[in-house]
Amino acid sequence: MLAHSFTTFLRQRSHLWTVVGVALAMAACATNNSKVRVDQDNSANLAQCRTFGWHPSDRQGASSLNEQRVRDAVMQTLKSKGYSEAAENPDCRVSYSLETRELPKSGPSVGVGGGGGSGGVGGGIGISLPLGRKHKFASTVTLDVIDAARNAQIWTASLDQALSGRELSQEEAQRAVQEILSKYPNHAAQ
């Protein structure tokens, strides 16, 4: 009798564990694990890029704080990888683009669930109300490496990331650039 009760108990709980497992799997898929997307000209020799400079920009006027943060982070990271900066006649030039956007607010939602087992049927209703939700922002940072002699793009990489505010902070710029340039070879490794 005790063994039968324990077996029934386990069978009833197995449905709960299945639901919990599915919920965890869905939550894992929904996390924002941004990944660096890289593309390159396979015929290009990245080892020829020993010095870097900035590709001329179409932007006019004073540079924005975002631009200064990205530029500082790029040159700091490239120097840490063994490259040097050259204002005139660099081997390669760097260009970047930054797109920031406000993420849409989620509205109220209702969920209905049901289940059953060898001992009963259960169900439930859940309601989600987004109370006190602040605005959320995201950005896409893209870095391009251009062969200065050929004036041709030879490497590009981009990363999507969440932002703490409307503008890119120094830490967010540094983190994005370091993650992107982690996919670019070190000078010593070439």
Helices and strands as residue ranges (DSSP letters): H 2-30, E 37-40, G 46-48, E 51-54, H 65-80, E 84-85, E 92-102, E 109-117, E 120-128, E 137-147, E 152-163, H 170-181
